[in-house]
Amino acid sequence: FTTELYYKNLSNIIPYEIDNLKMVYSGINSANGYAAGIDMKLFGQFVEGTDSWISFSLMKTQENLNGVKEASADLPLIARIRNRCGDGLNIWSGSDDTVCAMMSLGAKGVISTTANLVPKLFAQMCNSFLNGDFREGSEIQNRLMPLIDAMFSDVNPMPVKAALDLAGYPVGACRAPLWKISEENEVQITELLRQYDI
């Protein structure tokens, strides 16, 4: 008879969400956790002339997330979360049009739709805030607002997929029931791509 107890501390885990049968992974290794259990084996000759064994194992795993994507744009809610959790919980804006406002309340950055088109500007905006240059961060946010508005002029991700296609990055069509953006929105996005030199 043998028994093995184990505990494995895990760090830098990529968190994920399960949506029906689809797993959606975060792009940030922002979780930690553990796996613990016991393995037991009983060896013997349960069938004459053969070595055999019976195994029994129990395992428990737990993942601890250290962050939340907050897309409600409810600034008092963000303030309440920060007040209750402090730096113990990372907050990322999930709303492209309120990044600076949320970062002024302690958010660490953004999980963005529009940044797919202008990643350097979004990184510069967030880094400005993280480094205390609120004026520069706010100016970038203000400069990006026409593009941000266009990316949410229809059901997400239809506008950003159309914009990426128009910019020469074929990302494929949206899955049903989503379809294509209107011709009017496509004309507007084409003009904005030209203005932002994308």
C-alpha positions in Angstrom: 0.0 0.0 0.0 1.4 3.4 -1.0 0.1 6.9 -0.3 1.2 10.2 -1.8 0.0 13.6 -0.6 0.9 16.6 -2.7 0.4 20.4 -2.9 1.5 22.4 -5.9 1.6 26.2 -5.7 0.8 27.7 -9.1 1.6 31.2 -10.3 1.4 33.2 -13.5 -1.7 31.3 -14.6 -3.7 32.5 -17.6 -7.3 32.9 -16.4 -10.2 31.9 -18.6 -14.0 32.1 -18.7 -16.3 29.4 -20.0 -19.2 30.7 -22.2 -21.3 27.7 -23.0 -18.8 25.4 -24.9 -16.3 28.2 -25.7 -13.3 29.0 -23.5 -12.1 32.6 -23.6 -8.6 33.1 -22.3 -7.3 36.3 -20.8 -4.2 37.8 -22.4 -2.5 38.4 -19.1 -1.0 35.9 -16.7 -2.8 37.5 -13.8 -3.8 34.6 -11.6 -2.3 32.2 -9.1 -3.7 29.1 -7.5 -2.9 25.6 -6.3 -3.5 21.9 -6.8 -3.6 19.6 -3.8 -4.5 15.9 -3.5 -3.9 12.4 -2.4 -3.1 9.3 -4.4 -3.4 5.8 -2.9 -2.5 2.5 -4.4 -3.2 -1.0 -3.0 -0.9 -3.6 -4.7 -1.6 -7.3 -4.7 -2.5 -10.4 -6.7 -6.2 -9.8 -7.1 -6.2 -12.2 -10.1 -4.0 -15.2 -9.5 -0.7 -15.1 -11.4 -0.8 -11.4 -12.2 0.4 -8.3 -10.4 -2.4 -5.8 -10.1 -3.4 -2.8 -8.1 -6.3 -0.6 -7.2 -5.8 3.2 -7.3 -7.9 5.9 -5.6 -7.1 9.6 -6.0 -8.7 12.9 -4.9 -7.6 16.3 -6.1 -8.7 19.8 -5.5 -7.6 22.8 -7.6 -8.3 26.5 -7.1 -7.5 29.6 -9.2 -7.3 33.0 -7.5 -7.9 35.8 -9.9 -6.4 39.2 -9.1 -8.3 41.5 -11.4 -11.6 42.4 -13.0 -12.5 43.9 -16.4 -15.0 46.6 -15.5 -17.1 47.6 -18.6 -20.0 49.3 -17.0 -18.4 52.8 -17.1 -20.1 53.3 -13.7 -17.4 55.5 -12.1 -18.9 55.5 -8.6 -18.9 51.7 -8.7 -15.2 51.8 -9.6 -14.5 54.1 -6.7 -16.4 51.8 -4.4 -14.5 48.7 -5.6 -11.1 50.5 -5.1 -12.3 51.7 -1.7 -13.2 48.2 -0.6 -10.3 46.3 -2.2 -7.5 48.8 -2.4 -4.5 47.5 -4.4 -5.5 43.9 -3.6 -7.6 43.8 -6.8 -6.5 45.0 -10.2 -9.1 46.8 -12.3 -8.9 47.2 -16.1 -11.2 49.4 -18.0 -13.4 47.4 -20.4 -14.8 50.6 -21.9 -12.6 52.4 -24.4 -14.3 55.8 -23.8 -13.6 55.9 -20.1 -10.1 54.7 -19.8 -8.6 57.9 -18.4 -11.5 58.4 -16.0 -11.2 54.9 -14.7 -7.4 55.1 -14.4 -7.8 58.3 -12.4 -9.7 56.1 -9.9 -7.0 53.5 -9.8 -7.6 51.2 -12.8 -4.3 49.7 -14.2 -5.1 49.9 -17.9 -7.6 48.7 -20.5 -8.8 45.6 -22.2 -9.7 47.4 -25.4 -11.4 47.0 -28.8 -10.0 50.1 -30.4 -6.4 49.3 -29.4 -6.5 46.6 -32.1 -6.2 49.5 -34.5 -3.9 51.9 -32.6 -2.1 49.8 -30.0 0.8 52.3 -29.6 -1.5 55.2 -28.8 -3.4 53.1 -26.3 -0.2 52.0 -24.6 1.1 55.6 -24.6 -2.2 56.8 -23.0 -2.1 54.1 -20.3 1.6 54.6 -19.6 1.1 58.3 -19.3 -1.4 57.8 -16.6 0.6 55.2 -14.8 3.6 57.6 -14.9 1.5 60.5 -13.5 1.3 62.5 -16.7 -2.5 62.9 -16.6 -2.6 65.7 -19.1 -0.9 63.7 -21.9 -3.1 60.7 -21.2 -6.2 62.8 -21.3 -5.1 64.5 -24.6 -4.6 61.1 -26.2 -8.0 59.9 -25.0 -9.6 63.0 -26.4 -7.8 62.6 -29.7 -9.0 59.0 -30.0 -12.7 59.6 -29.2 -13.9 59.8 -32.9 -12.2 56.5 -33.6 -13.5 54.9 -30.3 -17.1 56.1 -31.2 -16.8 54.6 -34.6 -15.7 51.2 -33.2 -18.9 51.2 -31.1 -21.2 52.6 -33.8 -22.6 49.0 -34.3 -22.6 45.8 -32.4 -19.1 44.9 -31.3 -16.9 43.4 -32.9 -18.5 44.2 -36.3 -16.9 47.7 -36.6 -13.4 46.7 -35.5 -13.4 43.7 -37.8 -14.4 45.8 -40.7 -11.8 48.4 -39.8 -9.0 45.8 -39.6 -10.1 44.4 -42.9 -10.1 47.9 -44.5 -6.6 48.5 -43.0 -5.3 45.4 -44.7 -5.5 42.9 -41.8 -8.0 40.3 -42.9 -9.6 38.9 -39.7 -12.5 37.2 -41.2 -16.2 37.7 -41.0 -18.3 37.8 -37.8 -20.1 34.7 -36.7 -23.8 34.5 -37.0 -26.0 36.2 -36.0 -23.7 39.2 -36.5 -23.1 40.3 -40.1 -21.5 43.4 -41.7 -21.6 47.0 -40.7 -23.8 49.4 -42.7 -22.3 51.2 -45.8 -22.6 54.5 -43.9 -20.5 53.2 -41.1 -18.0 51.7 -43.5 -17.6 55.1 -45.2 -17.1 56.8 -41.8 -14.5 54.1 -40.7 -12.6 54.4 -44.0 -12.3 58.2 -43.5 -11.2 57.7 -39.9 -8.5 55.2 -40.9 -7.2 57.8 -43.3 -7.2 60.5 -40.7 -5.4 58.3 -38.1 -3.0 57.1 -40.8 -3.9 53.4 -40.1 
